[in-house]
């Protein structure tokens, strides 16, 4: 179910640096210490996405990884996006 603007804003307040992009996406940039660590991080995100059956849009730019989330079959933001965002943040903590 699509979240209301108020629900999106409340979820963003509980997020660690995730930002609204337009009205259908949230995004965050992660900086890793090396390119191999960045790829390892992306591989972990891919495994999480497969487990959750909720796949992000990922841009790899050397050590900077940009992750964008939206629920495409709902055409907007749902709780799945914020649950995935929290899981990705938890994964990133192991790299910092």
N, CA, C and O of each residue as an XYZ file, in Angstrom:
384
protein
N       0.840     -1.168      0.000
C       0.000      0.000      0.000
C       0.896      1.247      0.000
O       1.846      1.334      0.778
N       0.591      2.191     -0.862
C       1.349      3.425     -0.978
C       1.247      4.224      0.327
O       0.172      4.349      0.915
N       2.391      4.761      0.762
C       2.414      5.579      1.964
C       1.964      7.004      1.642
O       2.202      7.510      0.546
N       1.319      7.632      2.599
C       0.943      9.036      2.449
C       2.196      9.908      2.610
O       3.228      9.428      3.079
N       2.108     11.168      2.229
C       3.233     12.085      2.417
C       3.645     12.156      3.881
O       4.835     12.204      4.191
N       2.672     12.163      4.777
C       2.964     12.215      6.205
C       3.706     10.958      6.665
O       4.645     11.038      7.457
N       3.280      9.809      6.166
C       3.949      8.544      6.524
C       5.367      8.504      5.962
O       6.291      8.033      6.626
N       5.534      8.994      4.748
C       6.874      9.051      4.148
C       7.780      9.938      4.999
O       8.900      9.544      5.323
N       7.310     11.121      5.359
C       8.112     12.048      6.167
C       8.458     11.446      7.530
O       9.579     11.611      8.009
N       7.517     10.756      8.152
C       7.778     10.104      9.443
C       8.842      9.025      9.295
O       9.729      8.903     10.140
N       8.755      8.242      8.223
C       9.757      7.201      7.972
C      11.121      7.810      7.687
O      12.137      7.276      8.132
N      11.163      8.905      6.961
C      12.440      9.566      6.668
C      13.111     10.063      7.943
O      14.335     10.010      8.062
N      12.319     10.543      8.891
C      12.878     11.007     10.167
C      13.549      9.873     10.916
O      14.518     10.096     11.643
N      13.042      8.649     10.745
C      13.618      7.479     11.402
C      14.749      6.850     10.602
O      15.369      5.886     11.053
N      15.019      7.384      9.426
C      16.055      6.838      8.549
C      17.381      7.547      8.801
O      17.426      8.649      9.348
N      18.435      6.899      8.395
C      19.784      7.431      8.597
C      20.318      8.015      7.291
O      21.145      7.395      6.623
N      19.845      9.211      6.927
C      20.389      9.881      5.753
C      19.684      9.593      4.446
O      20.139     10.051      3.398
N      18.605      8.862      4.469
C      17.836      8.628      3.252
C      17.065      9.901      2.923
O      16.550     10.579      3.813
N      16.993     10.216      1.625
C      16.328     11.426      1.172
C      15.250     11.087      0.159
O      15.349     10.102     -0.573
N      14.234     11.907      0.130
C      13.172     11.765     -0.855
C      13.672     12.300     -2.195
O      14.262     13.378     -2.256
N      13.440     11.555     -3.251
C      13.754     11.997     -4.610
C      12.440     11.985     -5.386
O      11.864     10.925     -5.632
N      11.978     13.154     -5.764
C      10.656     13.233     -6.368
C       9.628     12.847     -5.320
O       9.769     13.193     -4.147
N       8.599     12.135     -5.738
C       7.626     11.673     -4.743
C       7.474     10.154     -4.772
O       6.573      9.602     -4.139
N       8.369      9.473     -5.518
C       8.244      8.015     -5.640
C       9.507      7.247     -5.261
O       9.515      6.017     -5.307
N      10.567      7.948     -4.889
C      11.844      7.291     -4.608
C      12.450      7.829     -3.324
O      12.226      8.982     -2.954
N      13.223      6.981     -2.643
C      14.143      7.429     -1.612
C      15.534      7.000     -2.072
O      15.691      5.999     -2.770
N      16.540      7.778     -1.668
C      17.903      7.447     -2.093
C      18.902      7.787     -1.007
O      18.654      8.613     -0.128
N      20.049      7.115     -1.102
C      21.143      7.361     -0.174
C      22.450      6.997     -0.857
O      22.511      6.068     -1.662
N      23.495      7.747     -0.522
C      24.826      7.427     -1.013
C      25.645      6.834      0.121
O      25.648      7.343      1.242
N      26.331      5.759     -0.191
C      27.215      5.088      0.756
C      28.643      5.203      0.219
O      28.879      4.987     -0.970
N      29.583      5.539      1.082
C      30.989      5.628      0.699
C      31.737      4.486      1.386
O      31.683      4.341      2.608
N      32.425      3.691      0.597
C      33.182      2.561      1.109
C      34.672      2.867      1.022
O      35.074      3.731      0.242
N      35.500      2.179      1.804
C      36.925      2.510      1.845
C      37.687      2.162      0.561
O      38.660      2.835      0.219
N      37.259      1.133     -0.141
C      37.950      0.713     -1.366
C      36.925      0.232     -2.390
O      35.780     -0.059     -2.043
N      37.341      0.152     -3.642
C      36.460     -0.366     -4.679
C      36.056     -1.820     -4.407
O      34.875     -2.145     -4.534
N      36.993     -2.709     -4.038
C      36.568     -4.083     -3.729
C      35.545     -4.154     -2.583
O      34.624     -4.970     -2.629
N      35.701     -3.313     -1.566
C      34.714     -3.287     -0.471
C      33.367     -2.784     -0.976
O      32.320     -3.263     -0.539
N      33.388     -1.826     -1.890
C      32.138     -1.313     -2.466
C      31.403     -2.430     -3.206
O      30.186     -2.566     -3.081
N      32.133     -3.215     -3.963
C      31.521     -4.325     -4.706
C      31.012     -5.394     -3.733
O      29.938     -5.960     -3.937
N      31.774     -5.666     -2.690
C      31.320     -6.630     -1.674
C      30.016     -6.148     -1.041
O      29.092     -6.938     -0.845
N      29.936     -4.856     -0.721
C      28.722     -4.269     -0.151
C      27.543     -4.429     -1.108
O      26.453     -4.824     -0.693
N      27.760     -4.126     -2.378
C      26.688     -4.260     -3.378
C      26.235     -5.712     -3.477
O      25.039     -5.977     -3.600
N      27.167     -6.647     -3.425
C      26.795     -8.064     -3.470
C      25.930     -8.450     -2.274
O      24.993     -9.236     -2.409
N      26.242     -7.899     -1.111
C      25.407     -8.170      0.067
C      24.014     -7.571     -0.109
O      23.016     -8.188      0.263
N      23.950     -6.362     -0.679
C      22.646     -5.751     -0.938
C      21.844     -6.598     -1.920
O      20.632     -6.754     -1.769
N      22.518     -7.138     -2.915
C      21.831     -7.986     -3.894
C      21.235     -9.222     -3.219
O      20.108     -9.616     -3.523
N      21.985     -9.827     -2.311
C      21.470    -10.993     -1.587
C      20.255    -10.612     -0.735
O      19.257    -11.332     -0.705
N      20.353     -9.473     -0.045
C      19.211     -9.011      0.755
C      17.991     -8.752     -0.127
O      16.869     -9.123      0.219
N      18.225     -8.120     -1.255
C      17.120     -7.798     -2.169
C      16.445     -9.071     -2.667
O      15.218     -9.134     -2.750
N      17.228    -10.069     -2.993
C      16.658    -11.337     -3.453
C      15.826    -11.983     -2.357
O      14.724    -12.471     -2.607
N      16.361    -11.983     -1.138
C      15.635    -12.567     -0.009
C      14.305    -11.856      0.207
O      13.289    -12.498      0.470
N      14.313    -10.527      0.096
C      13.125     -9.717      0.333
C      12.216     -9.626     -0.887
O      11.070     -9.191     -0.777
N      12.724    -10.035     -2.058
C      12.001     -9.859     -3.320
C      11.613     -8.393     -3.517
O      10.499     -8.066     -3.926
N      12.584     -7.522     -3.208
C      12.397     -6.068     -3.361
C      13.744     -5.497     -3.793
O      14.659     -5.363     -2.980
N      13.859     -5.164     -5.071
C      15.150     -4.874     -5.673
C      15.391     -3.374     -5.844
O      14.531     -2.655     -6.352
N      16.573     -2.907     -5.415
C      16.897     -1.491     -5.518
C      17.502     -1.152     -6.881
O      17.891     -2.031     -7.649
N      17.565      0.126     -7.147
C      18.314      0.673     -8.260
C      19.657      1.061     -7.655
O      19.698      1.811     -6.679
N      20.765      0.557     -8.225
C      22.093      0.772     -7.643
C      23.018      1.371     -8.697
O      23.089      0.895     -9.831
N      23.727      2.430     -8.295
C      24.754      3.038     -9.144
C      26.088      2.852     -8.422
O      26.243      3.230     -7.261
N      27.044      2.262     -9.134
C      28.384      2.055     -8.580
C      29.319      3.061     -9.255
O      29.478      3.052    -10.475
N      29.932      3.922     -8.448
C      30.887      4.906     -8.947
C      32.128      4.832     -8.069
O      32.282      5.585     -7.107
N      33.000      3.910     -8.424
C      34.224      3.625     -7.683
C      33.882      3.228     -6.244
O      33.395      2.119     -6.021
N      34.122      4.092     -5.276
C      33.844      3.748     -3.873
C      32.504      4.304     -3.398
O      32.113      4.079     -2.252
N      31.810      5.015     -4.252
C      30.522      5.614     -3.887
C      29.388      4.799     -4.491
O      29.333      4.592     -5.703
N      28.493      4.344     -3.637
C      27.348      3.549     -4.069
C      26.088      4.361     -3.795
O      25.859      4.796     -2.667
N      25.276      4.563     -4.819
C      23.990      5.233     -4.661
C      22.904      4.179     -4.781
O      22.867      3.413     -5.745
N      22.024      4.149     -3.794
C      20.924      3.190     -3.773
C      19.617      3.975     -3.791
O      19.421      4.910     -3.015
N      18.733      3.572     -4.693
C      17.406      4.179     -4.775
C      16.366      3.082     -4.607
O      16.510      1.979     -5.134
N      15.319      3.407     -3.864
C      14.247      2.445     -3.601
C      12.888      3.038     -3.943
O      12.609      4.208     -3.681
N      12.058      2.196     -4.532
C      10.656      2.498     -4.810
C       9.971      1.166     -5.035
O      10.611      0.197     -5.444
N       8.695      1.109     -4.776
C       7.950     -0.114     -5.035
C       7.272      0.061     -6.397
O       6.208      0.670     -6.504
N       7.906     -0.481     -7.423
C       7.466     -0.226     -8.793
C       6.075     -0.758     -9.075
O       5.302     -0.114     -9.785
N       5.741     -1.923     -8.532
C       4.407     -2.468     -8.819
C       3.302     -1.700     -8.094
O       2.123     -1.888     -8.394
N       3.667     -0.839     -7.146
C       2.700      0.038     -6.476
C       2.803      1.468     -7.015
O       1.956      2.310     -6.719
N       3.845      1.735     -7.804
C       4.105      3.054     -8.385
C       4.311      4.125     -7.319
O       3.765      5.225     -7.408
N       5.114      3.780     -6.303
C       5.414      4.752     -5.260
C       6.108      4.111     -4.084
O       6.608      2.990     -4.174
N       6.136      4.825     -2.987
C       6.818      4.361     -1.781
C       5.879      3.572     -0.875
O       4.741      3.969     -0.624
N       6.391      2.446     -0.394
C       5.657      1.609      0.554
C       6.571      1.306      1.739
O       7.741      1.689      1.752
N       6.025      0.623      2.715
C       6.822      0.258      3.883
C       7.988     -0.648      3.485
O       9.027     -0.641      4.146
N       7.826     -1.427      2.411
C       8.921     -2.284      1.932
C      10.185     -1.485      1.666
O      11.291     -1.946      1.946
N      10.016     -0.271      1.119
C      11.178      0.558      0.786
C      11.945      0.949      2.044
O      13.174      0.888      2.073
N      11.221      1.348      3.075
C      11.881      1.773      4.302
C      12.444      0.595      5.076
O      13.477      0.735      5.731
N      11.801     -0.551      5.022
C      12.350     -1.753      5.650
C      13.649     -2.159      4.962
O      14.613     -2.540      5.627
N      13.678     -2.080      3.638
C      14.916     -2.380      2.905
C      15.994     -1.356      3.233
O      17.156     -1.718      3.418
N      15.621     -0.081      3.305
C      16.589      0.971      3.636
C      17.250      0.682      4.983
O      18.467      0.810      5.111
N      16.465      0.297      5.981
C      17.022     -0.012      7.302
C      17.949     -1.228      7.232
O      18.991     -1.254      7.887
N      17.577     -2.220      6.451
C      18.429     -3.405      6.304
C      19.746     -3.039      5.618
O      20.799     -3.559      5.988
N      19.699     -2.164      4.636
C      20.917     -1.742      3.938
C      21.811     -0.919      4.869
O      23.035     -1.054      4.837
N      21.200     -0.068      5.696
C      21.976      0.696      6.670
C      22.686     -0.232      7.650
O      23.850     -0.023      7.991
N      21.980     -1.243      8.090
C      22.571     -2.203      9.029
C      23.746     -2.933      8.376
O      24.766     -3.173      9.022
N      23.606     -3.279      7.123
C      24.692     -3.921      6.384
C      25.875     -2.987      6.273
O      27.017     -3.405      6.466
N      25.619     -1.726      5.965
C      26.688     -0.727      5.798
C      27.479     -0.536      7.097
O      28.686     -0.298      7.050
N      26.823     -0.637      8.240
C      27.500     -0.440      9.520
C      28.678     -1.393      9.701
O      29.641     -1.064     10.393
N      28.609     -2.553      9.091
C      29.714     -3.508      9.195
C      30.951     -3.057      8.404
O      32.043     -3.591      8.600
N      30.777     -2.084      7.520
C      31.864     -1.600      6.681
C      32.493     -0.312      7.215
O      33.481      0.169      6.662
N      31.930      0.241      8.278
C      32.436      1.530      8.765
C      33.205      1.375     10.060
O      33.699      2.361     10.607
